[in-house]
Amino acid sequence: MTDEIVEHPLLAKPRVEDVRLVNTAEDLEAAISILSSATGPFALDAERASGFKYSQRAYLIQVHRAGTPIFLIDPIEIQTTSTESISKLARLLKTDEWILHAASQDLPCLRELGIVPTRIFDTELGSRLAGLARVGLGAVTEHFLKLRLAKEHSAVDWSTRPLNPEWLNYAALDVDVLIELRNGVADLLISQNKLEWAEQEFAHVAKMQPKEPKPDKWRGMSGMHEIKDARSLAIARELWSAREALAERLDVSPGRLIPDASIVGLAANPLKSKPELAASKTFTGRASRTYLDTWWAALNEGLNTRDVPPTRLPQVGIPNHRIWPNRYPEADARLKNARAALVKISEELLLPVENLLTPDLVRQLCWEPPELITPETVSKALKTMGAREWQIGCTAESLATALNSISPAESNLPSSGQQATSESSPNE
């Protein structure tokens, strides 16, 4: 006998009949007044124009509270006449919990507007901790509400004005379901004795600050592994920097100007004249000819600069774990034991192992464990690294056992720290 596949009804428009586009300061003042008169958490979402614009600003903010309309707030239009009304919205939103799905995606663009939460409930993260196999908004809505969400406008350019009414309908759907989803996820977490864990995770996400930009970010372009010599690296760097500056000035996603492949290809095989560059069939992109002078100047700067980048970056932090088996076998043995212990715990608790402890944190612990490995010293180390109390409580004892369970042959090997000081590690 096979399980019957149930086709859930399609939710193609919000069930809240009153959906209002708010694109003036006066309209926002009215929305704030209505939202202030209601009670309960705020269902919240934001739309960016990733892939279209350079900035990651919010082009639409959806806000809903039980018993109120769904407000679709256009911060771009409103800020042309007033910034105070956005500040008033921020002050109102601080008065209660926010319900978001995948909060870490939306919080940065809201923070840019001064809209910062006091506490959140993340239905995506909560669903992960509850052990759901699929945690996208559509999948979670199907699981808890037995409804399918219409998601055909998920990749549109939200910077477009005026906004398409069909897009607004899609945007309203995202917050229409959040209050019910919050209740469903919370009930499931309570039944699994995980609500306190989730609250610790939500508090951590709410306080997260933007990461510092990586040095030499240009090295992360697709295909850069093909570039081996320093002069070609210099060309790639200058072309990337020129593209970045132009993208910021035009507020266009860099890849929409010229793709990484054009930069890497030109760095590997620099052309000798501007006409050759103009005629090249491999140097492509919508801005490849319009801003030809920009690319030609960057190419020449890369060819002639004395500031040539190193072919390898100096090692920062711990070595890449992929080289541990050959270079640092003791650390690798600890890592294998720790991973096995964590997989077992995650299976018992029905949650993803990466939510139990992040892979980076596990590698840090295995690279440089406490000198005396006990549950107490492992707990202290995990806390110093930023693990939450629930994570420490679930893992410290098993990790201490795992880290101490190195075979005699492995324990006689030079320690990872000793090897790290005696030989340099490639930047992989």
C-alpha positions in Angstrom: 0.0 0.0 0.0 1.4 3.4 -1.0 0.8 6.7 0.7 -1.8 8.8 -1.0 -0.5 12.1 -2.5 -2.8 14.9 -1.3 -3.0 17.9 -3.6 -3.6 20.8 -1.3 -5.7 23.8 -2.5 -3.8 26.7 -4.1 -3.7 30.0 -2.2 -3.4 32.5 -5.1 -4.5 35.6 -3.2 -4.4 36.7 0.4 -7.3 35.7 2.6 -7.2 39.1 4.2 -9.4 41.1 1.9 -8.1 44.5 2.8 -4.6 44.9 1.2 -3.3 48.5 1.0 -0.3 49.9 -0.9 1.3 52.5 1.3 3.5 54.9 -0.8 3.1 58.3 0.9 4.0 59.6 4.3 0.3 60.3 5.0 -0.7 56.8 4.1 2.0 55.4 6.4 0.8 57.6 9.3 -2.6 56.1 8.8 -1.2 52.6 8.7 0.7 53.1 11.9 -2.4 54.3 13.6 -4.3 51.2 12.6 -1.4 48.9 13.5 -1.0 50.6 16.9 -4.7 50.0 17.8 -4.2 46.2 17.3 -2.4 43.7 19.5 -0.2 40.7 19.0 3.0 40.1 16.9 3.7 41.7 13.6 3.9 39.5 10.5 6.8 41.0 8.5 8.5 40.5 5.2 10.7 42.6 2.9 11.4 42.5 -0.8 14.8 43.4 -2.3 16.0 43.6 -5.9 18.9 41.1 -5.6 20.3 40.3 -9.0 19.1 43.6 -10.4 20.5 46.3 -8.1 23.8 46.9 -6.5 22.3 47.8 -3.2 20.5 45.3 -0.9 17.9 47.9 0.3 14.3 47.1 0.9 12.0 48.1 -1.9 8.9 46.8 -0.2 8.0 46.1 3.4 4.9 43.9 4.2 3.4 44.4 7.6 0.3 42.6 9.1 -1.2 42.2 12.5 -4.2 40.1 13.5 -7.3 42.1 12.7 -5.6 44.7 10.5 -5.2 45.1 6.7 -2.0 43.9 5.1 0.1 47.0 4.5 2.5 46.9 1.6 4.9 49.8 2.4 7.0 51.4 -0.3 10.0 52.9 1.6 11.6 54.2 -1.6 8.7 56.5 -2.5 8.0 57.5 1.1 11.6 58.5 1.8 11.5 61.0 -1.1 9.2 63.2 1.1 9.7 62.0 4.7 12.0 60.0 6.8 10.2 60.6 10.1 7.3 58.4 9.2 9.7 55.4 8.6 11.2 56.2 12.1 7.7 56.1 13.6 7.1 52.7 11.9 10.4 51.5 13.4 9.3 52.6 16.9 6.0 50.9 16.6 7.6 47.6 15.4 9.8 47.5 18.4 6.8 47.2 20.7 6.1 43.5 19.9 7.5 40.3 18.4 8.1 40.0 14.7 7.2 36.9 12.8 9.4 36.3 9.7 10.4 33.4 7.5 14.2 33.2 7.1 14.7 36.3 9.1 18.5 36.6 8.4 17.6 37.4 4.8 15.4 40.4 5.7 16.9 41.8 8.8 19.9 43.5 7.1 17.8 45.6 4.7 15.4 46.6 7.5 18.3 47.5 9.7 19.5 49.9 7.0 16.2 51.8 7.5 16.6 51.9 11.2 14.0 49.2 11.7 15.4 46.8 14.3 13.6 44.1 16.2 13.4 43.5 20.0 12.5 39.9 19.5 11.6 37.6 16.6 10.0 34.3 15.7 11.5 32.8 12.6 9.2 30.2 11.1 11.9 28.8 8.8 14.5 28.4 11.5 11.8 27.0 13.9 10.8 24.5 11.3 14.4 23.4 10.9 14.7 22.8 14.7 11.5 20.9 14.6 12.9 18.5 12.1 10.9 19.4 9.0 12.5 18.0 5.9 11.5 21.0 3.7 11.5 24.5 5.3 10.8 26.9 2.4 7.7 29.1 3.0 5.7 27.1 0.5 6.6 23.8 2.1 6.0 25.0 5.6 2.6 26.4 4.6 1.6 23.1 3.1 2.7 21.2 6.2 0.8 23.3 8.7 -2.0 25.0 6.8 -2.6 22.4 4.0 -2.4 25.1 1.4 -0.1 25.7 -1.5 1.3 29.2 -2.0 1.3 30.8 -5.5 5.0 31.7 -5.9 5.3 32.7 -9.5 6.8 36.2 -8.8 9.6 35.3 -6.5 12.4 36.6 -8.7 11.0 39.9 -10.1 12.7 43.3 -10.0 11.1 44.9 -7.0 12.8 48.3 -7.8 10.3 48.6 -10.7 7.9 51.5 -10.3 4.9 51.5 -10.5 4.7 48.0 -8.8 2.8 45.4 -10.7 -0.5 44.6 -9.0 0.1 40.9 -9.4 3.5 41.3 -7.6 1.7 43.1 -4.8 -0.7 40.2 -4.5 2.3 37.8 -4.2 3.9 40.0 -1.6 0.8 40.1 0.5 0.6 36.3 0.5 3.9 36.1 2.4 2.6 37.8 5.5 -1.0 36.5 5.2 0.1 33.1 6.4 2.8 34.0 9.0 0.6 34.4 12.1 -0.9 30.9 11.6 2.5 29.4 10.8 4.0 30.9 13.9 1.3 29.2 16.0 1.8 25.8 14.2 5.6 25.9 14.5 5.4 26.9 18.1 3.0 24.1 19.0 5.3 21.6 17.3 8.4 22.9 19.1 6.5 22.8 22.4 5.5 19.1 21.8 9.2 18.3 21.2 10.5 20.4 24.2 12.4 22.6 21.8 10.7 26.0 22.2 13.4 27.3 24.6 16.1 26.2 22.1 14.3 28.0 19.3 14.0 31.2 21.4 17.7 31.2 22.0 18.3 30.8 18.3 15.8 33.6 17.5 17.5 35.9 19.9 20.9 35.2 18.3 19.6 35.9 14.8 17.9 39.2 16.0 21.2 40.5 17.4 23.4 39.4 14.4 25.5 42.2 12.9 26.6 42.4 9.2 29.8 40.5 8.6 33.0 42.4 7.8 33.6 42.3 4.0 36.2 39.7 3.0 39.6 41.1 2.0 40.4 40.5 -1.7 36.8 39.8 -2.4 37.6 39.8 -6.1 39.4 36.4 -5.6 35.9 34.9 -5.2 34.9 35.4 -8.8 33.8 32.3 -10.6 36.7 30.7 -12.6 39.5 32.4 -10.6 41.0 29.0 -9.9 42.2 29.1 -13.5 44.3 32.2 -12.8 47.8 31.2 -11.6 50.2 34.1 -12.2 50.4 37.4 -10.3 50.1 39.7 -13.4 46.8 38.1 -14.4 45.6 38.4 -10.9 46.4 42.1 -11.0 44.3 42.5 -14.2 41.4 40.5 -12.6 41.5 42.7 -9.5 41.5 46.0 -11.5 38.7 44.8 -13.8 36.6 43.7 -10.8 37.3 47.0 -9.0 36.2 48.9 -12.0 33.0 46.9 -12.4 32.3 47.2 -8.6 32.7 51.0 -8.8 30.5 51.3 -11.9 27.8 49.0 -10.4 27.7 51.0 -7.3 27.4 54.3 -9.2 24.7 53.0 -11.5 23.0 50.9 -8.7 23.1 47.8 -10.9 24.1 44.2 -9.9 27.7 43.8 -11.0 27.0 40.6 -12.9 24.5 42.5 -15.1 27.3 44.7 -16.4 29.8 42.1 -17.4 30.0 38.5 -16.1 32.8 37.0 -14.1 33.7 35.0 -17.1 34.5 38.1 -19.1 36.9 39.4 -16.4 38.6 36.0 -15.9 39.0 35.4 -19.6 40.5 38.9 -20.2 42.8 38.5 -17.2 44.1 35.2 -18.6 44.5 36.4 -22.1 44.9 40.2 -22.1 44.2 41.8 -25.5 46.6 44.3 -27.0 44.4 47.1 -28.2 41.0 48.7 -27.6 39.7 47.6 -31.0 40.6 44.0 -30.2 38.7 44.3 -26.9 35.7 45.9 -28.8 35.7 43.0 -31.3 36.2 40.2 -28.7 33.4 37.6 -28.7 34.4 36.3 -25.3 34.2 39.7 -23.6 30.5 40.0 -23.2 27.8 41.7 -21.0 25.4 44.5 -21.5 28.0 47.1 -20.5 30.9 45.5 -22.3 30.8 48.0 -25.2 29.0 50.9 -23.6 31.7 51.3 -21.0 34.6 50.0 -23.1 36.9 52.9 -22.0 36.4 51.8 -18.4 37.4 48.2 -19.1 40.3 49.2 -21.3 41.7 51.6 -18.6 41.3 48.8 -15.9 43.1 46.3 -18.2 46.0 48.7 -18.6 46.2 49.5 -14.9 46.4 45.8 -14.2 49.1 45.3 -16.8 51.3 48.2 -15.6 50.7 48.4 -11.8 53.6 47.6 -9.5 51.1 46.6 -6.8 50.9 43.0 -7.9 48.9 40.7 -5.6 50.4 37.5 -4.2 49.4 34.3 -5.9 48.5 32.9 -2.5 47.0 34.7 0.5 48.7 34.2 3.9 46.9 31.7 6.1 44.3 33.4 8.3 42.7 31.4 11.0 42.8 27.6 10.9 43.9 25.7 7.8 41.2 24.4 5.4 39.9 21.1 6.9 40.3 19.4 3.5 44.0 19.2 4.0 43.8 17.9 7.6 44.0 14.2 6.7 47.5 14.6 5.2 48.9 17.6 7.0 47.2 17.5 10.5 46.0 13.9 11.1 45.4 14.4 14.8 43.1 17.3 14.2 41.4 15.3 11.4 40.9 12.3 13.8 39.2 14.6 16.3 37.1 16.1 13.6 35.9 12.7 12.3 35.0 11.6 15.9 33.2 14.9 16.7 31.2 14.8 13.5 30.1 11.2 14.2 29.0 12.1 17.7 27.1 15.1 16.4 25.4 13.2 13.7 24.2 10.7 16.3 22.8 13.5 18.5 21.1 15.2 15.6 19.4 12.0 14.6 18.2 11.5 18.1 16.9 15.0 18.4 15.4 15.2 14.9 17.2 18.3 13.8 19.9 19.2 11.2 23.4 18.6 12.4 24.4 22.1 11.2 21.8 23.6 13.5 23.1 21.5 16.4 26.5 23.2 16.0 27.8 25.1 12.9 30.6 23.3 11.0 32.9 26.2 11.5 32.5 26.0 15.3 33.1 22.3 15.2 36.3 22.7 13.2 37.6 25.4 15.6 37.0 23.2 18.6 38.8 20.2 16.9 41.7 22.3 15.7 42.4 23.7 19.1 40.6 21.8 21.9 41.1 22.6 25.6 44.4 21.3 27.0 42.4 19.1 29.4 39.3 17.8 27.7 36.3 17.5 29.9 32.6 18.3 29.5 33.3 21.4 31.5 36.2 22.7 29.5 34.5 21.8 26.2 31.4 23.7 27.5 33.5 26.8 28.2 35.2 26.6 24.8 31.9 26.3 23.0 30.5 29.3 24.9 33.5 31.4 24.1 33.0 30.5 20.4 29.4 31.7 20.5 27.4 28.5 20.9 24.1 28.9 22.5 23.3 27.3 25.9 21.0 24.7 24.5 23.7 23.6 22.0 26.3 23.3 24.7 23.9 21.3 26.9 23.2 18.9 24.0 26.7 18.4 22.8 29.5 19.1 25.4 29.6 15.7 27.1 29.5 13.7 23.8 32.1 16.0 22.2 34.4 15.6 25.2 34.2 11.8 24.8 34.8 12.1 21.1 37.8 14.4 21.4 39.4 12.0 23.9 38.8 9.0 21.8 41.9 9.2 19.6 43.6 6.0 18.9 47.1 5.4 20.3 48.7 5.7 16.8 46.9 9.0 16.3 47.8 10.4 19.7 51.5 9.9 19.0 51.4 12.1 15.9 52.5 15.8 16.2 49.7 18.0 17.3 48.0 20.3 14.8 49.4 23.3 16.5 53.0 22.0 16.4 52.6 21.1 12.7 51.0 24.5 11.9 54.1 26.3 13.3 56.5 24.2 11.4 55.0 24.3 7.9 52.9 26.8 6.0 49.4 25.8 4.8 48.2 26.5 1.3 45.3 29.0 1.0 42.7 26.6 -0.3 
